[in-house]
């Protein structure tokens, strides 16, 4: 990350317990806006979770009434609106952060109870699975500011809802309720207000109980479908399946079955 001035002691926190890392956007006073500090700290937390062999699932959430805020206007004014070099520098850091979310083999469950706006909404939609509380909402605010979606917005949106719906949401800045987001395919589930994190942790625990190798391979196949033809897909499918069959985790499944016990997965 290039040098920048920190405005807060921290804006992101991260804790790990029972194979699950919970990463929290923790700057409610700034509406959890995406700032240079957010990019720096969130990227570091994601990298730590990606490389920690004890971590099998990640939960990404935000505190306060705005769970995932839009881009920080001070960054837009002082960097993006200053010159092309500095604008591209900031956007390259955002792109690297979102690409890490797609590329890391650990599944990421996004959780929101409040508003999700602009780049923050797109950050949440870049998670593998999204669970929100009944009071959550989504809004693509960019066109109101003469901007186009960032933080991987149209990449995520079009894959989730299709090109036409994605364009309407981007063009109009329509506020999308939690239930409508579920109907559109933007979220996996809508929980009773205040219980979305409980639902996410339950799902994360179930995923963490499975083979990390199998889960990681399934995520990689899903997230790279856009790169495959039918022929290359079946080649990749065969490679991943063979790698799984040759793994210690698969041997452990066979041993556990013979011993009539639950398997103890290692992830290799």
N, C-alpha and C positions, 0 to 999 in steps of 0.2 A: 504494500500500500504506500502511495506517495505521502509526503508529509502533510499534515493538516492540524488545525487547532481544535483540541477537545473542548466541547462546550459543557460536558457533564462528567461526573466521576465515572459513570458507566451508563450504557444504554441497553446492554444485553447481559443476561445472566444465563448460566448453564450448570445443571446438576445431573449426576448420573446415579441411578439406583436400579438394581435388579435388571441389568442389561438394557435399560432404557435411559437415553439422555433427553432431558427436557430443556429446550432452549427458549428463553422468554425475552421478547422485546419489552424492556422495562423502563420506559421513559414516558409515562403517561402525561407528564407535564408538557411534553412537546408532541403529544398525540402519536407517539411512536413513529414519527416521520422518518423516512429513509434519508439519513444524513451520511456524510463521510465517516463519522464515528460508527454509525450503525453498520455500514458496509464492512468496515474494518473488523469490528467485534463479532458480527454475525458470521463473516467468512472464517474467522479464527475458530469460532465455536463449531461450525460445520466441519472444518478440517480436522479438528480434534476428535469429533464423533466418528468421522469417516475412517480414521486410522486406529482408533481404539478397538482392539480385538474383543474387548468385553462388551462393547455396545452392539446391540442387534436391532434396535429401532430408535427413531428420533421423533420427539413430539415438539412441534414449533408453535408457539402461542404468543399472545401479547396481553399486557395488563391495561386496565382502564377502559373508558367508554369507547375509545378508538383502538381496536385491537391491532390493526395494521394500518398505519398512516400513509399518506401520500408523500411524495418527495419533499424534502425540506426546501422551502422557497429561498432561503439564504444561499443554499448551494446552487440553485438554479440561477439566481441573480449574479453571484460572484464568480461562478465557474462556467456553467453551461451557456450563459448569455454573455460571457466575456470574450472568448475566442474559441475557434474550432479545436485547437490542440488541447486546451484544458477541458472542453466539453467531452471530447473523445476519451480523455483520460478517466474522467468520472464514469462514463458509460461503459468503458472497458472493464472497470472494477465491478460494476453492477453485473455485467454480463458474465464475468468469471464466477461471481458468487452464485448466480442462478444456474449456470452450467454445472457447477459443483453439486447442486441439489439433484439435478437430473443424472449425473454421472456416478455419484457415490452409491455403492451397492446396498447400503442400509436404507430401508423404507422410511419416509418422512411423513408423519401424520400432522397436518395443519389443523389448528383449533382456534376458533374465534367466538367470542360472546358479543362483541360490539361491532362497530362500523369498520369496514375494510375499504380503503379508498385509494384510487390511483395506483402508484407503484406498490403500495402495501397490499392491495387486493391481488395484484398480479403475483407478488411474492407468495402469498398464501395459495393461489391457484397453481403454483409451480410445485407444490407438495404432491406426493403420490396419492394421498387420501386426505380429504378435508371433512372435518366434522364441525358443525357450528351450533351455537345456541339459537333458540327461537327468535331472539332479538337482534341477531346479527344482520348485516346488510353489506351489499357490494355496490361500488360506484366507480366507473371509469371517468374521471374528472378532466381528462387531458384537453379535450377540444374546447372546454371553457377557457383554457389558458393559451390557446393557439399552439398546443403541443400535440404530439402523437403518443400513443401508449408506449411505456417503457417497462423495464424490469421483466422482459419476456412476455408482455401482456398478450399480444395477438397470437404468439406462439402457443401459449397455454389456452387462451379462450377458444381459438378456432378448433383446437383438438378436442375440447370439451363440449362445445355447443354448436360447432359448425360455422362456416364462413358468414352466412347471412345474419344469424343471431349475433355473432361477435361484432360484425360491422354496426349493427343497430346499437348495441351496448356502447361501443366506442364512439359512434357519431353523436349520440344523444345524451350520454351521461346519465341514463336512467338509473334510479336507485332500485336495486334488486333485493327483495326481501329474502330471508332465509329459505322459506318454502318455495318461492319461485326459483331460487338458485338450485334447489334440489330437483325441481321439475325440469330445469334446463340441463342438468347433469354437471353443474359446477361443484356440487358438494355430494359426498357419499351419504351423509345423514344429518338430520336436524334433531338435536336433543332439546329436552326441556330447558328453559333458561337457567343458567347456573350449573348445568350438569355436563356440558360438552367435554370438559377436561376428564371427567370420570369415564365417559364413554370412550374417549381417545385412549386413556391409560389401559382400559380393559382390552381394547383392540390391540394396542401395542404389546401388552403382555401375551396375548394369544400368538401374535406374530413372532415375538421373541422366543416362544417355546418351540418354534419350528427350526429346521436346519437353516442357519444363516447362509449357507452356500446355496441351498435351493431357493430361498427368498431372493437373494442377490441376483441369481441367474434369471429368475422370473422378471425382476425389475429391469434388468439390462435388456432382455428380449423385448419387453413392452416399450421401453423408452427409445429403442432404436428401430422400431418398426418403419419409421419414415425413411430410413436408409436402405431398407431391404426391398429387393424384388422377391417374387415368390420363390425363385431358385435360391437366392442368397439367404432368405429366411429359413428355409428348410436345412440349409447347410449350417447356419448358426444354431438352430434348434438341435440338430444332431450333435454339434460340438458341445453345447452346454449339457445336454443329457448324458453324453459320454463322460464328461468331466465329473458330473454328479455320481454316475455309476462307479467311477474309479476312486471316489473320495473316501476319506475315513468316516465321514458322516454316514454314507450309505452302508459301509461295513458295520458301523455301530447300530444302524437300524436292524440289520440281519442278526447281529449278536444279541441285541435287546429282545428281539422277537423270540429267539431260541431260549433265552433265559426268562421270558415272560416278565419283563420289566420295561420301564419307560426308557427311551434312548437318551443319552447325554451327548448332545451335539457340541462340536468344537468349532465348526465353520470352515473346515478344510478336508 
